[in-house]
């Protein structure tokens, strides 16, 4: 379908080009003047529309407050994060409330959930699922092993951080200006 449309447009442009080449000089001048006026008019319209009033600078982004508002303990420049309570993750996975957790070696992958009486049940198979449970209703939270420590973390949405910081939710956006995030309100 698209190929047919492109072929028709190609034929139309070809026929139009032939007609312009064979037209009288005054018709060519009139067509050029009309095209130039249309381009200038479109440029002025879009220039005025794009120039509009300047956006209002609100200030910087407060990543720590944004992450705290989402119930995370800490942040860096890219992620909000919280250390996973591995005992709670065991209890969530096995639908219990009485489990313990221990590592069997120095590896973060060696954790085992234990029932009372020190009976091993197995490891935690769904850290991501636990993070989605612990930080609901977030859909972008994930589990990560960072420096041998299990964490739930979420990439920081800079626009949301601006909206939370300035308590404005319409027309607020974050912009990275030379490595520094700034918040703006559309005018």
NORLIN-V721099 format. One record per residue. N is the residue number from 1. SS is DSSP state (@ for helix, = for strand, . for the rest). D_CENTER is the distance of its C-alpha to the mean C-alpha in Angstrom with 1 decimal. Layout:
{{N:SS:D_CENTER} {N:SS:D_CENTER}}
//
This chain:
{{1:.:34.4} {2:@:32.2} {3:@:34.9} {4:@:37.6} {5:@:35.8} {6:@:35.3} {7:@:39.0} {8:@:40.1} {9:@:38.1} {10:@:39.6} {11:@:43.1} {12:@:42.6} {13:@:41.6} {14:@:44.6} {15:@:47.0} {16:@:45.7} {17:@:46.1} {18:@:49.7} {19:@:50.5} {20:@:49.4} {21:@:51.4} {22:@:54.5} {23:.:54.1} {24:.:56.4} {25:@:55.5} {26:@:55.1} {27:@:52.6} {28:@:50.5} {29:@:50.6} {30:@:49.6} {31:@:46.7} {32:@:45.5} {33:@:45.8} {34:@:44.0} {35:@:41.1} {36:@:41.0} {37:@:41.1} {38:@:38.2} {39:@:36.0} {40:@:36.9} {41:@:36.4} {42:@:32.9} {43:@:32.1} {44:@:33.5} {45:@:31.6} {46:@:28.2} {47:@:29.1} {48:@:30.0} {49:@:26.9} {50:@:24.5} {51:@:26.6} {52:.:26.7} {53:.:26.7} {54:.:24.6} {55:.:21.5} {56:=:22.5} {57:=:21.4} {58:=:20.7} {59:=:20.5} {60:=:18.4} {61:.:15.6} {62:.:17.2} {63:@:15.0} {64:@:18.0} {65:@:18.5} {66:@:14.9} {67:@:15.2} {68:@:18.7} {69:@:17.8} {70:.:15.7} {71:.:18.9} {72:.:18.0} {73:.:20.9} {74:=:19.5} {75:=:16.7} {76:.:16.5} {77:.:14.4} {78:.:11.4} {79:=:12.1} {80:=:13.8} {81:=:16.6} {82:=:20.0} {83:=:22.9} {84:.:23.7} {85:.:27.1} {86:@:28.5} {87:@:31.5} {88:@:29.3} {89:@:27.4} {90:@:30.9} {91:@:32.0} {92:@:28.9} {93:@:29.4} {94:.:33.1} {95:.:33.1} {96:.:35.5} {97:.:35.9} {98:.:38.5} {99:.:37.0} {100:=:36.9} {101:=:34.8} {102:=:36.0} {103:=:35.1} {104:.:37.9} {105:.:37.1} {106:.:35.0} {107:.:32.2} {108:@:29.2} {109:@:29.7} {110:@:33.2} {111:=:32.6} {112:=:34.9} {113:=:35.1} {114:=:38.7} {115:=:40.7} {116:.:43.5} {117:.:46.3} {118:.:44.0} {119:=:43.6} {120:=:40.5} {121:=:38.2} {122:=:35.6} {123:.:32.3} {124:.:28.9} {125:.:27.6} {126:.:24.3} {127:@:22.4} {128:@:19.0} {129:@:20.8} {130:@:22.2} {131:@:18.9} {132:@:17.6} {133:@:21.0} {134:@:21.0} {135:.:17.6} {136:.:17.7} {137:.:16.2} {138:.:12.9} {139:.:11.7} {140:.:9.5} {141:.:12.4} {142:=:14.3} {143:=:17.7} {144:=:18.5} {145:=:21.9} {146:=:21.6} {147:.:25.0} {148:.:26.8} {149:=:25.3} {150:=:23.3} {151:=:20.2} {152:=:17.6} {153:=:14.4} {154:=:10.7} {155:=:8.1} {156:.:8.1} {157:.:5.7} {158:@:8.2} {159:@:8.6} {160:@:9.5} {161:@:11.6} {162:@:13.4} {163:@:14.1} {164:@:15.5} {165:@:17.4} {166:@:19.1} {167:.:19.3} {168:.:18.3} {169:.:15.9} {170:.:16.8} {171:.:16.1} {172:=:14.6} {173:=:12.0} {174:=:11.5} {175:=:13.0} {176:=:13.9} {177:=:17.6} {178:.:19.5} {179:.:17.4} {180:=:17.4} {181:=:14.7} {182:=:16.3} {183:=:15.7} {184:=:17.2} {185:=:18.5} {186:.:19.2} {187:.:23.0}}
//
